[in-house]
Amino acid sequence: NRETAIRKGESWRKSFSVGNASPLLEGNELAPAEELLITGYGFYASGIIEDLARVDYDEITRQGTVWMGTPDGIVANIQEVIEVYPGLTEIDITANAGGYSY
């Protein structure tokens, strides 16, 4: 059920976000912002990744940035996004970024 998925997913979500942000949080040097934008990695220059690692778990789930729940609930999330963005052609989903056997 959704509550179990949210409870069990908290540590995974936090580890995933911090792991993605680690190149930025540890002070590693990145390419210039212009180069990141040209190559499709502009999100690394936007501040979004660093913010994602610091956002409260309940808040990030409530905002809809992270979808946690049952398969039917995730389908509903996708349908909602399609309604809001009718020309959308792609949604990027990480269904299991590792660390869970299910």
C-alpha positions in Angstrom: 0.0 0.0 0.0 1.0 3.6 -0.4 1.9 4.2 3.3 4.2 1.2 3.4 5.9 2.3 0.1 6.4 5.8 1.5 7.8 4.6 4.9 10.1 2.1 3.3 11.2 4.4 0.6 12.4 7.3 2.8 16.0 6.1 3.3 16.3 5.1 -0.4 15.0 8.4 -1.6 17.4 10.4 0.6 20.4 8.2 -0.4 19.5 8.5 -4.1 19.2 12.3 -4.0 22.3 12.8 -2.0 24.2 10.5 -4.3 23.1 12.4 -7.4 24.1 15.7 -5.8 27.4 14.5 -4.3 29.6 15.8 -7.2 28.1 19.3 -6.4 27.9 19.0 -2.6 31.5 17.9 -2.2 32.9 20.9 -4.0 33.9 19.1 -7.2 34.5 21.3 -10.1 32.0 21.1 -13.0 32.2 22.3 -16.6 31.1 25.9 -17.1 27.3 26.4 -17.0 27.2 27.1 -20.8 28.8 23.8 -21.6 26.5 22.0 -19.2 23.5 23.6 -20.9 24.7 22.7 -24.4 25.3 19.1 -23.6 22.0 18.5 -21.9 23.2 18.7 -18.3 21.9 22.2 -17.4 20.2 20.9 -14.3 23.6 20.5 -12.7 24.1 24.3 -13.2 20.6 25.2 -12.0 20.9 24.5 -8.2 18.0 22.0 -8.4 20.2 19.0 -7.6 21.6 20.6 -4.5 18.2 21.6 -3.3 16.8 18.2 -3.9 19.3 16.7 -1.5 18.2 19.1 1.2 14.4 18.9 0.8 12.4 17.4 3.6 11.2 13.9 2.6 7.6 14.5 3.5 7.7 17.8 1.6 9.3 16.3 -1.6 6.6 13.5 -1.6 3.8 16.0 -1.0 5.1 18.3 -3.8 5.0 15.4 -6.2 8.7 15.6 -7.0 9.1 12.0 -5.9 6.3 9.6 -6.6 5.9 6.9 -4.0 3.1 4.4 -3.8 1.3 1.6 -5.5 1.4 0.9 -9.3 -2.1 2.3 -9.7 -1.1 5.5 -7.8 2.0 6.0 -10.1 -0.3 5.5 -13.1 -2.5 8.3 -11.7 0.5 10.5 -11.2 1.5 10.0 -14.9 -2.0 10.7 -16.1 -2.1 13.9 -14.1 1.2 15.1 -15.6 -0.1 14.3 -19.1 -3.2 16.4 -18.4 -1.2 19.4 -17.2 1.3 19.1 -20.1 -0.6 17.8 -23.1 2.4 18.0 -25.5 4.6 16.1 -23.2 6.5 13.3 -25.0 8.6 11.8 -22.2 8.6 11.2 -18.5 11.8 10.0 -16.9 11.2 7.6 -14.1 13.7 5.7 -11.9 11.6 2.7 -10.7 14.4 1.2 -8.7 17.7 2.9 -8.4 19.2 0.1 -6.4 19.3 -1.0 -2.8 15.9 -2.8 -2.7 15.2 -6.4 -3.7 11.7 -5.6 -4.7 
